[in-house]
Amino acid sequence: MPLAHAGSPSRWYFVHPWIDTLCAGGLSILVFAGAAAASSWFSTAGHSLPSALQVVVFLQWIINWPHFSATSYRLLRVPENRREFPLTTYLIPVLVGGAIVASLNSPAVVAPYFIKFFMLWSPYHFTAQSLGISLLYARRAGYDISAGERRALAAFLFGTFLVSTARAEVSTAPHSFFGILYPGLGLPGELVIVLKILMYAGGLHFLLSTYRRFVKNGERLPLVLPVIAVAQYVWFVVGYFYPAFYLLVPMFHALQYLLIAWVMELKENHSGRTAGQITIAWGTANILCGAALFLVLPRTVAAFGVPLDLALGVIIAGVQIHHFFVDGVIWKLRNPRVANPLTVGWDRAAPAAQKAA
């Protein structure tokens, strides 16, 4: 199967080297650098929301919420996905829905552990996506990552998540999510040090291995890979100390995802419409569905007497847990229906649109 590395390096990317690199994590690095240099941007003026929080509220509508909708959209729109993953399509929504109902009916007993489950899985999901996208771009560039290099890269990326999680779980004091208190794990502080050592060791091993390949064979690591790794480090290790920046991390994760989901929509949509028409329809559908999931649904539940904070916390967690399940099956690169559109070269337009033209 011909890979995208044939021809110009620009073919390694879906849109353009700089656009892909910014979406994959480069933008988050720039924003973090700006935030660190100009912390006044995050200040509170009077009784208004901090500037960063205002940005987050806006970005939820156009990036965060649509990225969750895009997962379900792809699962349900593509018949092959429904046939291939019947348990994910039909059983998982029932199980997650049951957990949501149980949490709403037992806010002091069930809800805290439902939220805890979500809080532990969420950064793991972020990290697994970063690793998957790194391997995807390496494959498009024809850069064959060895088993040892993959383990080293995974050690670094998952190390960032584990360091952040362990650091937050040293205390047994409860945390709060929309007013729902959930317990801390009380992990030993020494674990953070051990995890940091493993994280840095993995990163160093990967850098040394790729440097040796460059010296020996002239193989250049695609720029987007170190950008993704640095972004992941910023999100979980150093960004942790900038709470206002930390609010933006889910948006940067969603941006990574939306680029790939959009590419697949252009590849799989055979409606005969142009790429622009497909993009507008896809984007509009996901913005509206995302708002329905995160804005309308919790308030509808609250209208039946459930406290709004409880409804928001439980439903937001439930929608994301469902997303984690679905995401885990529909993007496997070992599936030819996923790998072929994402790893071969493309002409930056939907095939159907090209025929129509």
C-alpha positions in Angstrom: 0.0 0.0 0.0 1.6 3.3 -1.0 2.1 5.7 1.9 1.8 9.4 1.9 5.6 10.0 2.2 5.9 9.5 -1.6 6.7 12.9 -3.0 6.9 16.2 -1.2 7.0 16.2 2.6 3.9 18.4 2.5 2.1 15.2 1.6 2.8 13.9 5.0 0.2 16.3 6.4 -3.6 16.5 5.9 -3.9 20.2 5.2 -0.5 22.0 5.4 2.6 21.3 7.6 2.0 24.4 9.7 -1.8 24.0 10.1 -1.4 20.3 11.1 1.4 21.1 13.5 -0.6 23.9 15.1 -3.7 21.7 15.5 -1.6 18.7 16.8 -0.3 20.7 19.7 1.8 23.6 18.4 -1.0 26.2 19.2 -1.1 25.0 22.8 2.7 25.5 23.2 2.4 29.1 21.8 -0.6 29.9 24.0 1.3 28.5 27.0 4.4 30.6 26.2 2.2 33.7 25.9 0.3 32.9 29.1 3.6 32.4 31.0 5.0 35.7 29.6 1.8 37.8 30.1 0.0 36.5 33.1 -2.1 39.7 33.3 -4.2 38.3 30.4 -5.6 35.9 32.9 -6.5 38.5 35.5 -10.0 39.1 36.7 -11.5 42.5 36.0 -14.0 43.5 38.7 -16.7 40.8 38.9 -16.4 39.6 35.3 -15.0 36.2 34.4 -11.3 35.9 33.8 -10.3 36.3 30.2 -9.3 32.7 29.8 -12.6 31.5 31.1 -14.5 33.7 28.7 -12.5 32.1 25.9 -13.2 28.6 27.2 -16.9 29.3 27.3 -16.9 30.4 23.6 -14.6 27.6 22.5 -16.8 24.9 24.0 -19.4 25.7 21.4 -17.2 25.4 18.3 -14.4 23.0 19.4 -15.0 21.1 22.6 -18.6 20.0 22.3 -18.5 19.3 18.6 -15.5 17.0 19.1 -17.6 14.7 21.3 -20.5 14.8 18.8 -18.1 14.0 15.9 -17.4 10.6 17.5 -21.0 9.5 17.7 -21.7 11.1 14.3 -19.1 8.9 12.7 -20.1 5.8 14.5 -23.8 6.2 13.6 -23.5 7.7 10.1 -21.2 5.0 8.7 -23.2 1.7 8.4 -20.0 -0.4 8.5 -19.2 1.0 11.9 -22.6 0.0 13.3 -22.3 -3.5 12.0 -18.7 -3.9 13.1 -19.2 -2.6 16.6 -22.7 -3.6 17.7 -21.8 -3.6 21.4 -20.4 -0.1 21.3 -23.3 1.1 19.2 -26.2 -0.3 21.2 -25.0 -1.7 24.6 -22.5 1.0 25.7 -25.1 3.9 25.6 -27.4 1.7 27.7 -24.7 1.0 30.3 -23.5 4.6 30.5 -27.1 5.8 30.6 -27.8 3.5 33.5 -24.7 4.8 35.4 -26.0 8.4 34.8 -29.4 7.6 36.2 -27.9 5.8 39.2 -25.6 8.8 39.8 -28.5 11.3 39.6 -30.5 9.2 42.0 -27.6 8.7 44.4 -25.5 11.9 44.4 -23.7 11.0 47.7 -22.9 7.3 47.0 -22.8 6.5 43.3 -22.1 9.9 41.7 -18.7 10.5 43.4 -17.3 7.2 42.1 -18.8 7.8 38.6 -17.0 11.2 38.5 -13.8 9.6 39.9 -13.9 7.1 37.1 -14.3 9.9 34.5 -11.5 12.0 36.1 -9.0 9.1 35.9 -9.9 8.0 32.4 -10.0 11.4 30.8 -6.3 12.2 31.0 -5.5 8.7 29.9 -7.7 9.2 26.9 -5.9 12.5 26.1 -2.6 10.7 26.2 -3.7 7.7 24.1 -4.9 10.1 21.4 -1.5 11.9 21.4 0.3 8.6 21.0 -2.0 7.5 18.2 -1.7 10.7 16.3 2.1 10.6 16.7 2.2 7.1 15.2 -0.2 8.2 12.4 2.0 11.0 11.3 5.1 8.9 11.5 3.4 6.3 9.3 2.3 9.0 6.8 5.9 10.2 6.6 7.3 6.7 6.2 9.2 7.1 9.4 9.2 3.5 10.8 9.2 3.7 14.6 10.7 0.6 16.1 9.1 -1.3 18.9 11.7 0.1 21.3 11.1 3.7 20.2 7.4 3.2 20.5 7.7 1.9 24.0 10.0 4.9 24.9 7.6 7.4 23.3 4.7 5.8 25.2 6.7 5.9 28.4 7.2 9.6 28.0 3.6 10.5 26.9 1.9 8.3 29.5 4.4 9.4 32.0 3.1 13.0 31.7 -0.4 11.8 32.5 0.7 9.6 35.4 2.9 12.3 36.9 0.0 14.8 36.8 -2.5 12.2 38.2 -0.2 11.0 41.0 0.6 14.6 41.9 -3.2 15.4 42.2 -3.9 12.2 44.1 -1.3 12.5 46.9 -4.0 13.8 49.2 -7.1 12.0 50.4 -8.9 15.3 50.6 -12.0 15.3 48.3 -12.0 17.1 45.0 -15.0 18.9 43.5 -16.6 18.6 40.0 -19.7 20.9 39.6 -20.1 20.6 43.4 -19.9 16.8 43.4 -17.3 15.7 45.9 -15.2 12.7 44.9 -12.3 11.2 47.0 -8.6 11.5 46.6 -6.5 8.3 46.4 -3.9 9.3 48.9 -0.9 8.1 46.9 2.6 8.3 48.3 4.5 11.4 47.3 7.5 9.4 46.4 5.5 7.8 43.5 5.6 11.2 41.7 9.4 11.2 41.8 9.6 7.7 40.4 7.1 8.4 37.7 9.0 11.6 36.7 12.2 9.5 36.4 10.5 7.0 34.1 8.9 9.7 32.1 12.2 11.5 31.4 14.0 8.3 30.8 11.5 7.3 28.1 11.8 10.8 26.5 15.6 10.7 26.5 15.7 7.2 25.1 13.4 8.2 22.2 15.4 11.4 21.4 18.7 9.5 21.5 17.3 6.7 19.2 15.9 9.2 16.7 19.2 11.2 16.8 21.3 8.1 16.1 19.0 7.3 13.1 19.5 10.8 11.8 23.3 10.6 12.2 23.5 7.1 10.6 20.9 7.3 7.9 19.8 10.9 7.6 16.3 10.0 8.7 14.5 13.1 10.0 11.9 12.8 12.6 8.7 14.6 11.3 8.5 17.9 13.2 4.9 17.2 14.3 6.0 14.3 16.5 8.2 16.3 19.0 5.6 19.1 18.9 2.9 16.6 20.1 5.3 15.3 22.8 6.1 18.8 24.0 2.5 19.8 24.0 1.6 16.8 26.1 4.3 17.7 28.6 3.0 21.3 28.7 -0.6 20.1 29.2 0.1 17.8 32.1 3.4 18.6 33.8 4.1 22.3 33.6 0.7 23.6 32.6 -0.6 22.2 35.8 0.9 25.2 37.6 -1.1 27.7 35.4 -4.7 27.0 36.3 -6.1 29.5 33.7 -4.1 27.8 30.9 -5.2 24.4 32.2 -8.8 25.4 31.4 -7.8 25.5 27.7 -6.2 22.0 27.6 -9.5 20.2 26.7 -9.8 22.6 23.7 -6.4 21.7 22.5 -7.1 18.0 22.8 -10.4 18.5 20.9 -8.6 20.4 18.1 -6.2 17.5 17.6 -9.2 15.2 17.2 -11.4 17.4 15.0 -8.7 17.7 12.2 -8.6 13.9 11.9 -12.4 13.5 12.2 -12.9 16.1 9.5 -10.4 14.3 7.1 -12.3 11.1 7.6 -15.6 12.8 6.9 -14.3 14.1 3.6 -12.9 10.7 2.7 -16.0 8.7 3.7 -18.7 11.0 2.5 -19.9 10.0 -0.9 -22.8 12.4 -1.2 -21.4 14.1 -4.3 -21.2 17.5 -2.6 -18.1 19.6 -2.6 -15.6 19.5 0.2 -16.9 22.9 1.4 -20.5 21.8 1.5 -19.6 18.6 3.3 -17.6 20.6 5.9 -20.4 23.1 6.5 -23.0 20.3 6.9 -20.7 18.3 9.2 -19.6 21.2 11.3 -23.1 22.5 11.7 -24.5 19.1 12.7 -21.8 18.6 15.3 -22.1 22.1 16.8 -25.8 21.6 17.2 -25.5 18.1 18.6 -22.7 19.1 20.9 -24.9 21.9 22.3 -27.8 19.5 22.7 -25.6 17.1 24.7 -23.9 19.6 27.0 -26.3 22.5 27.2 -29.8 21.3 26.5 -29.8 17.8 28.0 -28.5 18.8 31.5 -31.1 21.6 31.7 -33.8 19.3 30.6 -32.9 16.8 33.4 -32.8 19.7 35.9 -36.4 20.7 34.8 -37.5 17.4 36.5 -36.2 18.5 39.9 -32.6 17.4 39.7 -30.2 20.1 41.0 -28.6 21.8 37.9 -25.0 21.3 39.2 -25.6 17.6 39.7 -27.2 17.3 36.3 -24.3 19.2 34.6 -21.6 17.2 36.4 -23.0 13.7 35.9 -24.2 14.2 32.3 -21.0 16.0 31.2 -19.0 13.1 32.7 -21.4 10.5 31.1 -21.2 12.0 27.6 -17.4 12.0 27.8 -17.2 8.4 29.1 -19.4 7.3 26.2 -17.0 9.2 23.9 -14.0 7.3 25.4 -15.6 3.9 24.7 -16.5 4.8 21.1 -13.2 6.5 20.4 -11.4 3.4 21.5 -12.9 1.3 18.6 -13.6 3.5 15.6 -10.0 4.8 15.2 -7.9 1.7 15.2 -5.2 1.9 12.5 -5.2 -1.8 12.2 -8.6 -1.5 10.7 -8.1 -1.0 6.9 -11.2 1.2 6.7 -9.5 3.7 9.1 -5.9 3.2 8.0 -6.4 3.5 4.3 -8.0 7.0 4.3 -5.6 8.3 6.9 -2.2 6.9 5.8 -2.4 7.3 2.0 -2.0 10.6 0.2 -5.0 12.7 -0.5 -5.8 15.7 -2.7 -7.3 17.9 0.1 -10.8 17.4 -1.3 -13.5 14.7 -1.0 -13.2 12.1 -3.7 -16.9 12.5 -4.4 -16.4 16.2 -4.8 -13.6 15.7 -7.3 -15.8 13.4 -9.4 -18.6 16.0 -9.4 -16.2 18.7 -10.5 
